[in-house]
Amino acid sequence: MYKALYRKWRPITFDDVISQQHITDTLKNQLVNGKTAHAYLFTGSRGTGKTTCARILAKAVNCVNPRNGNPCLECDNCRDIEDGSLVDIIEIDAASNNSVDDIRDLRDGAVYTPERGAYKVYIIDEVHMLSTSAFNALLKIMEEPPAYVKFILATTEIHKVPATILSRCQRYDFRRIKAEDIAQRLLYIASQEDINLTDDGAHLIARLADGGMRDAVSLLDQCSACADVVDSNAVSASAGIAGKDYLFEILEAVTGGNASEAIRVTGALYDMSKDLTRLCEELIMQMRNIMLLKASPKSAQELISCMPDEMEKLKALAEKIDLETVIERLNQLQHCRERMLRVMNRRVEFEMTLIKMCSDIKNNTETIDNSEIYDKIKQLENKLNRVPTGSVNASRYSDKPEVMTANSPAVEAEPVPNVDLKSVKPEDITPCTRWGEVLEEFKKVNPSVAGSLEDSEASTVGNIILITAKNRFFMTLFKNKENAVSLGSVIAKVLGQRYVIRAKCAVSVSQQQSMAEKLIKKAIDSGIDTAVENNQN
């Protein structure tokens, strides 16, 4: 039975693992010195060797004759682990076994000693998929497991793993595999499998794999079934992507502002059943290369991922446009790639983006700097906090002990009274002829307080406005800072000047109570008279 290449060529010792030497050397040293941990956490993107290293580590700790930290691959334990028949190695897929009951079964089984090996090893793949209850059930057994139990957790989304689990494990971060290392490994596999793989084909596969060895080997397996010679053209056809010639035709058309040519090339690719999403991704990578050439010409050679013969074409394109335009077009392609996952017709979305790029139409959406907004809000809060809520001020103007003061926030600096009310003469006080306008405007802002100012009067002397209210309820409302601030703002808006407010009530408490009692009595008497009249009728 045919076995997929990525399974057939999965590394079986630490020495076979590529681009993860910082991890494999550490694990080998632990095995040689007999200082292996009870729990490991392997994290990294897909295809970087997490599960592979977990299986190698499980073999190594149970190997009868380990060699420099690697399993010997010859003893019964190594052979049984390799074919999956040793029951002491338990692999759990947390994506489909993520309930608390599954972890309870694991915990109950951990109490039994290994059947043949030195350790019972639990490999939990995609551990971030466990439920909260399952994580809680795993905590205790992971912190203090039996001496013969080891845990190896693997995940691609480390941010979803609780900190309580992380603190109980030795964490190892797997890096993306370099494109050069992937290409060399593919050429070796191809030579062993009698696959005619060219250098440009290997480099294109490595670039498309985006740091994942499993993806690269799977794509090689797919291409070998479609073509006798696996070159860049065969890889492009098998993967459903545009070849480099098509890419540069589109880039040349965009650079020259030739929208019709860019649409024509896209239409030809669409008729050939090319994947437009992949095409957009390829354009993003090439536009990134141009951006790096513009931003850092000296170090771009090390950062750019492209074929050797593409470099000259990229340099020629980079000379024709400025960095700002490159970044704007790269941003448009990124937005296009995101929207293509949601729109009904991807071709329309892609063509619309090409036309924007050719016409230099920028995205309407701009990033808003929220920090500036927060600073403005903080400044306003500070202004409001500096406004006094009110104070008692006994003066010549106040014939009653209750007088309220408040400052208006119309301008930034708080006003200071420029006259002394105790020395003010009656002829110095000027009636406020526009007080009615102030009240009308204040009704729009704060109608409840404005109602308590009905029949009130106001006068000014210097930068002080003197308010005489005929309703004591206004004095109660005026004690609220927001009411005082809003009144001060309206006064400044209507009169064009910021005033220090002094307010009093012309009616004493006893007079107010007397007036209220009279109104209540009148209402009661009116109600009695009406009732008597109705009975007589």
CORBELMO-V927566 format. One record per backbone hydrogen bond with DSSP energy under -0.5 kcal/mol. CO is the residue of the C=O (numbers start at 1). NH is the residue of the N-H. E is the energy in kcal/mol with one decimal. If there is no record, write none. Layout:
# CORBELMO-V927566
CO:NH:E / CO:NH:E
This chain:
# CORBELMO-V927566
4:7:-0.8 / 4:8:-2.5 / 5:9:-2.7 / 7:10:-0.9 / 13:16:-1.1 / 13:17:-0.6 / 14:17:-0.8 / 20:23:-1.4 / 20:24:-2.5 / 21:25:-2.4 / 23:27:-2.4 / 24:28:-2.4 / 25:29:-2.2 / 26:30:-2.1 / 27:31:-2.1 / 28:32:-2.5 / 29:33:-2.2 / 30:34:-0.7 / 30:35:-2.6 / 38:151:-2.5 / 39:170:-2.0 / 40:153:-3.0 / 41:43:-0.5 / 41:172:-2.8 / 42:155:-2.1 / 43:174:-3.5 / 45:48:-1.0 / 47:213:-2.4 / 47:214:-0.5 / 49:53:-2.4 / 50:54:-1.9 / 51:55:-2.2 / 52:56:-2.3 / 53:57:-2.7 / 54:58:-2.1 / 55:59:-2.1 / 56:60:-2.7 / 57:61:-2.3 / 58:62:-0.7 / 59:63:-0.7 / 60:63:-0.7 / 66:68:-0.5 / 67:70:-2.1 / 70:67:-3.2 / 75:79:-2.1 / 76:80:-2.7 / 77:81:-2.5 / 78:82:-2.2 / 79:83:-1.8 / 80:84:-0.5 / 80:85:-2.5 / 80:86:-0.9 / 81:84:-0.7 / 85:87:-0.7 / 86:89:-1.3 / 88:90:-0.7 / 88:121:-2.0 / 89:91:-0.6 / 90:123:-2.9 / 92:94:-0.9 / 92:125:-2.6 / 93:96:-1.2 / 93:97:-1.6 / 98:131:-2.0 / 99:103:-1.4 / 100:104:-2.0 / 101:105:-2.1 / 102:106:-1.7 / 103:107:-2.7 / 104:108:-2.5 / 105:109:-2.0 / 106:110:-1.4 / 108:111:-0.8 / 109:112:-1.3 / 119:121:-0.6 / 120:150:-2.2 / 121:90:-2.9 / 121:123:-0.6 / 122:124:-0.7 / 122:152:-2.9 / 123:92:-3.2 / 123:125:-0.7 / 124:127:-0.5 / 124:154:-2.4 / 125:94:-2.3 / 126:129:-2.1 / 127:130:-1.9 / 131:135:-2.4 / 132:136:-2.1 / 133:137:-2.0 / 134:138:-1.4 / 135:139:-1.2 / 136:140:-0.6 / 137:141:-0.5 / 138:142:-1.8 / 139:143:-2.0 / 140:144:-2.2 / 146:149:-1.9 / 148:120:-3.7 / 150:122:-2.8 / 151:40:-2.3 / 152:124:-2.2 / 153:42:-3.5 / 154:127:-2.4 / 155:44:-1.3 / 157:160:-1.7 / 158:161:-1.6 / 162:165:-0.9 / 162:166:-2.0 / 163:167:-2.3 / 165:168:-1.4 / 166:169:-1.5 / 169:171:-0.6 / 170:41:-2.9 / 172:43:-2.5 / 172:174:-0.6 / 178:182:-2.2 / 179:183:-2.6 / 180:184:-2.2 / 181:185:-2.2 / 182:186:-2.6 / 183:187:-2.3 / 184:188:-1.8 / 185:189:-2.5 / 186:190:-2.8 / 187:191:-1.9 / 188:192:-1.7 / 189:193:-1.7 / 190:195:-2.8 / 195:197:-1.6 / 196:198:-0.5 / 196:230:-3.2 / 198:202:-2.3 / 199:203:-2.4 / 200:204:-1.9 / 201:205:-2.3 / 202:206:-2.4 / 203:207:-2.0 / 204:208:-2.3 / 205:209:-1.9 / 206:210:-0.6 / 206:211:-0.7 / 207:210:-0.8 / 209:212:-1.1 / 211:177:-2.2 / 211:213:-0.6 / 212:216:-1.6 / 213:217:-2.5 / 214:218:-2.4 / 215:219:-2.2 / 216:220:-2.2 / 217:221:-2.3 / 218:222:-2.1 / 219:223:-2.6 / 220:224:-2.4 / 221:225:-0.9 / 222:226:-0.5 / 223:226:-1.2 / 223:227:-1.5 / 228:196:-0.6 / 228:230:-0.6 / 229:231:-1.4 / 230:198:-2.1 / 231:235:-2.4 / 232:236:-2.3 / 233:237:-2.3 / 234:238:-2.4 / 235:239:-2.6 / 236:240:-0.9 / 236:241:-2.1 / 240:275:-2.1 / 243:247:-1.9 / 244:248:-2.3 / 245:249:-1.9 / 246:250:-2.1 / 247:251:-2.4 / 248:252:-2.4 / 249:253:-2.0 / 250:254:-2.6 / 251:255:-2.5 / 252:256:-2.1 / 253:258:-2.9 / 254:257:-1.0 / 257:259:-1.2 / 258:262:-1.8 / 259:263:-2.5 / 260:264:-2.1 / 261:265:-2.4 / 262:266:-1.9 / 263:267:-2.5 / 264:268:-2.2 / 265:269:-2.2 / 266:270:-2.4 / 267:271:-2.2 / 268:272:-1.1 / 269:274:-2.5 / 270:273:-1.8 / 274:276:-0.7 / 275:279:-2.2 / 276:280:-2.3 / 277:281:-2.0 / 278:282:-2.5 / 279:283:-2.3 / 280:284:-2.1 / 281:285:-2.1 / 282:286:-2.3 / 283:287:-2.7 / 284:288:-2.2 / 285:289:-1.9 / 286:290:-2.0 / 287:291:-2.3 / 288:292:-2.4 / 289:293:-2.0 / 290:294:-2.0 / 291:295:-2.7 / 292:296:-2.8 / 296:300:-1.2 / 299:302:-0.8 / 299:303:-1.1 / 300:304:-2.7 / 304:306:-0.7 / 307:310:-1.5 / 307:311:-0.7 / 308:311:-0.9 / 310:314:-2.3 / 311:315:-2.4 / 312:316:-2.0 / 313:317:-2.0 / 314:318:-2.4 / 315:319:-1.5 / 316:320:-0.5 / 317:320:-1.0 / 317:321:-0.7 / 322:326:-1.9 / 323:327:-2.5 / 324:328:-2.1 / 325:329:-2.4 / 326:330:-2.4 / 327:331:-2.3 / 328:332:-2.0 / 329:333:-2.2 / 330:334:-2.1 / 331:335:-2.3 / 332:336:-2.2 / 333:337:-2.5 / 334:338:-1.9 / 335:339:-2.5 / 336:340:-2.2 / 338:341:-1.0 / 339:342:-2.0 / 339:343:-2.1 / 344:346:-0.6 / 345:349:-1.5 / 346:350:-2.5 / 347:351:-2.7 / 348:352:-2.5 / 349:353:-1.7 / 350:354:-2.1 / 351:355:-2.2 / 352:356:-2.0 / 353:357:-2.3 / 354:358:-2.4 / 355:359:-2.1 / 356:360:-0.6 / 356:361:-2.6 / 357:360:-0.6 / 360:362:-0.7 / 368:370:-1.2 / 369:372:-1.0 / 369:373:-0.9 / 370:374:-2.6 / 371:375:-2.0 / 372:376:-1.9 / 373:377:-2.3 / 374:378:-2.4 / 375:379:-2.1 / 376:380:-2.1 / 377:381:-2.4 / 378:382:-2.2 / 379:383:-2.0 / 380:384:-2.4 / 381:385:-2.3 / 382:386:-1.2 / 383:387:-0.6 / 384:387:-0.9 / 393:395:-0.7 / 395:398:-0.7 / 397:399:-0.7 / 401:403:-0.9 / 402:505:-0.5 / 403:393:-0.7 / 404:503:-2.2 / 406:501:-2.4 / 419:421:-0.7 / 420:423:-1.6 / 421:424:-1.0 / 425:428:-1.7 / 425:429:-0.6 / 426:429:-1.3 / 430:460:-3.1 / 431:433:-1.0 / 432:435:-1.3 / 434:438:-1.8 / 435:439:-2.3 / 436:440:-2.2 / 437:441:-2.4 / 438:442:-2.5 / 439:443:-1.7 / 440:444:-0.7 / 441:444:-0.6 / 441:445:-0.8 / 442:446:-3.5 / 446:450:-2.3 / 447:451:-1.8 / 448:452:-0.9 / 449:453:-0.6 / 450:453:-0.9 / 451:454:-1.2 / 453:456:-2.2 / 457:468:-2.8 / 458:432:-2.7 / 459:466:-3.6 / 460:430:-2.8 / 461:464:-1.7 / 463:500:-2.9 / 464:461:-2.4 / 465:467:-0.6 / 465:502:-2.5 / 466:459:-2.0 / 467:469:-0.6 / 467:504:-2.2 / 468:457:-2.0 / 469:506:-2.8 / 471:474:-1.7 / 472:475:-0.6 / 472:476:-1.0 / 473:477:-2.1 / 474:478:-2.5 / 475:479:-0.6 / 476:479:-0.8 / 477:480:-1.5 / 480:484:-2.0 / 481:485:-2.7 / 482:486:-2.5 / 483:487:-2.1 / 484:488:-2.2 / 485:489:-2.1 / 486:490:-2.0 / 487:491:-2.3 / 488:492:-2.0 / 489:493:-2.0 / 490:494:-2.5 / 491:495:-2.7 / 492:496:-1.2 / 499:408:-0.8 / 499:501:-0.6 / 500:465:-2.4 / 501:406:-1.1 / 502:467:-3.2 / 503:404:-1.5 / 504:469:-2.9 / 508:512:-2.6 / 509:513:-2.5 / 510:514:-2.6 / 511:515:-2.8 / 512:516:-2.3 / 513:517:-2.5 / 514:518:-2.3 / 515:519:-2.1 / 516:520:-2.4 / 517:521:-2.8 / 518:522:-2.6 / 519:523:-2.2 / 520:524:-2.4 / 521:525:-3.0 / 522:526:-2.4 / 523:527:-1.8 / 524:528:-2.3 / 525:529:-2.6 / 526:530:-1.9 / 527:531:-1.8 / 528:532:-2.4 / 529:533:-2.3 / 530:534:-1.9 / 531:535:-1.8 / 532:536:-2.1 / 533:537:-1.6
